[in-house]
Amino acid sequence: MKTSPLAAFASALLLGAVLALTGASPAQAAQGAAAIDYVALGDSYSSGVGAGNYDAASGDCKRSNRAFPKLWAAANSPSSFAFTACSGARTSDVTAGQLGPLGPGTDLVSLSVGGNDAGFADVMTTCVLNSEATCINRVNEARAYVDGTLPGRLDGVYSAIRAKAPAARVVVLGYPRFYKLGGSCLAGLSENERSAINAAADHLNGAVAKRAADHGYAYADVVPAFTGHEICSGASWLHSVNWLNIGESYHPTAAGQSGGYLPSFAAKA
């Protein structure tokens, strides 16, 4: 039955009154009414290594209840939430073992991956235990991998996500710079080493952002949020070397997840 102009006008007035009382815009009201199916993929920066309070059921994947995907889900109450990010994951691990929850109904996907492919752990181990020249040589090897091999591997992951979740908004997150440069620092590395590691993080982020953009994905840069909270800053949101729990070294703390990764993701979600 066709709605009369008078009835339509009355309905519009009623909707306007409701929105005015709630402070919501029509777009916000529509977004609030939409059900969001969210899947969180990726490596240790997404699983929350370093943040503590791990879900025992996640085993070696070390999925933290303080990781940004869990925090975002708690704040936004998606209709479904699947958390498959895993410590140590490379691009091949994401495609082989994390994409199961994706489907045509998936609305939102978050992903951080690429650092382990580029040899993140080995770079930091080399730099901590060896000479400055050996450290910088290893950093340059990682940069060469980012230029020559990583783009194709990222393409494989991004294409696999789109094939399984064609309608999803995909937010790809980068990595923070580790060090605040200048002044004194007890991090055990020279200024040249810290500078080379920071530049390599920027180089990796540039490659990740470029491939994400080429696939039509949003890129969330976490560097601005972590600026002022690097190692050597005096207010670090990153663990330095932790010999008692080496796996948490160079990973965000709980504050890094809530203050760095969460707002960076939320701004793009």
SVG drawing of the C-alpha trace seen along z (x, -y; Angstrom):
<svg xmlns="http://www.w3.org/2000/svg" viewBox="-2 -17 83 41">
<polyline fill="none" stroke="black" stroke-width="0.4" points="0.0,0.0 1.3,-3.4 2.2,-5.8 0.3,-9.1 2.4,-12.3 1.0,-13.3 2.0,-9.9 5.5,-10.2 5.9,-13.7 4.8,-12.6 7.3,-9.7 10.1,-12.0 9.2,-14.4 9.2,-11.5 12.6,-10.2 14.0,-13.7 12.8,-14.0 14.3,-10.7 17.6,-11.5 17.7,-14.9 17.0,-13.4 19.7,-10.8 22.2,-13.1 22.7,-10.8 22.9,-11.7 20.9,-9.6 24.2,-8.1 25.1,-7.2 21.7,-5.7 22.0,-3.5 25.5,-2.4 24.3,-1.6 21.5,0.5 23.8,2.5 25.1,5.8 28.9,6.1 30.7,9.4 34.4,8.8 37.4,11.1 40.8,10.2 43.8,11.8 47.5,11.5 50.7,11.8 51.7,11.1 51.0,7.4 47.3,8.3 47.2,11.3 48.5,9.0 51.9,10.6 53.4,8.3 50.0,7.2 49.6,10.1 46.3,11.6 46.4,14.3 43.6,16.6 44.8,20.0 42.8,21.7 44.9,19.9 48.1,21.7 51.2,20.5 49.2,18.0 49.0,15.9 45.8,14.1 45.5,11.4 42.3,10.1 44.0,6.7 44.8,6.9 43.2,4.2 40.7,6.6 39.3,7.7 39.1,4.1 37.4,3.0 34.9,5.9 34.1,5.1 33.4,1.5 31.4,2.0 29.5,5.3 29.8,6.8 27.2,9.4 30.0,11.9 33.7,11.7 36.4,14.2 40.0,13.8 42.5,15.9 45.6,13.8 48.6,15.8 52.1,15.0 54.8,15.6 52.4,15.7 53.8,15.1 51.8,14.4 51.7,18.2 50.3,18.9 47.5,16.4 46.4,17.9 46.8,21.5 45.3,21.3 43.5,18.0 40.9,17.4 38.3,20.0 35.9,17.5 35.8,15.3 32.7,15.5 30.4,13.4 28.8,12.0 32.0,10.7 31.9,6.9 35.2,6.0 38.7,7.5 41.8,6.3 45.3,7.6 48.9,7.0 51.4,9.2 54.8,9.0 57.2,8.3 57.9,12.0 58.3,12.6 61.0,9.9 62.8,11.6 61.9,9.2 63.0,11.5 66.3,12.4 67.1,8.8 66.6,7.8 68.5,10.8 71.4,10.1 71.5,6.4 71.4,7.1 74.1,9.8 76.5,8.6 78.5,5.6 77.0,2.5 78.3,3.4 76.7,6.9 73.4,5.4 73.2,2.8 74.1,5.5 71.2,7.7 68.9,4.7 69.8,4.1 69.1,7.7 65.6,7.4 65.1,4.2 66.1,6.1 63.6,8.8 60.8,6.2 61.6,4.8 62.0,8.0 59.9,10.8 57.4,9.4 55.1,7.5 54.1,10.8 53.5,12.5 51.3,9.6 49.4,9.8 48.7,13.4 47.2,12.7 45.2,9.7 43.8,11.6 42.8,14.6 40.9,12.3 39.0,10.6 38.1,14.0 36.6,15.2 35.1,11.9 34.3,9.9 32.2,7.3 34.4,6.8 36.2,3.5 39.8,4.6 42.0,2.5 45.7,3.3 47.8,2.1 51.5,1.2 54.2,1.4 55.6,-1.3 59.1,-2.7 60.9,-1.1 63.2,-3.8 63.3,-7.5 66.5,-8.9 68.8,-11.4 70.0,-11.7 71.1,-8.9 69.5,-5.5 70.2,-2.2 68.7,0.0 72.1,1.6 72.2,0.4 74.1,-2.5 72.4,-5.5 73.3,-4.2 71.7,-0.9 68.5,-2.4 68.3,-4.8 68.7,-1.9 66.0,0.2 63.6,-2.7 64.2,-3.4 63.6,0.3 60.3,0.1 59.3,-2.8 60.4,-0.9 58.3,2.1 55.3,-0.1 55.6,-1.8 55.5,1.6 52.6,2.8 50.7,-0.4 51.3,-0.4 50.1,3.2 47.1,2.5 46.1,-0.5 46.5,1.4 44.0,3.9 41.6,1.2 42.2,1.8 42.5,-0.9 45.9,-1.3 46.2,-2.3 49.5,-3.9 50.3,-3.4 53.6,-5.5 51.8,-8.8 50.1,-7.2 53.4,-5.6 55.4,-8.8 56.6,-9.8 56.1,-6.3 59.0,-4.5 61.7,-2.7 64.1,-5.3 61.2,-7.8 60.7,-7.4 57.1,-6.6 57.4,-3.5 54.5,-1.5 56.9,1.1 58.9,3.7 62.7,3.5 64.8,6.7 63.3,8.9 65.7,11.7 63.2,13.3 60.4,13.4 62.2,13.0 59.1,13.4 57.6,10.2 60.6,8.1 59.9,5.4 56.1,5.9 53.5,3.4 52.5,3.3 48.9,3.3 49.1,-0.6 50.5,-0.2 47.5,1.9 44.9,-0.4 46.6,-3.7 48.3,-3.0 46.8,-0.2 43.1,-0.5 42.6,-4.2 44.6,-3.7 42.3,-0.8 39.1,-2.4 39.8,-5.5 39.8,-3.3 37.2,-0.6"/>
</svg>
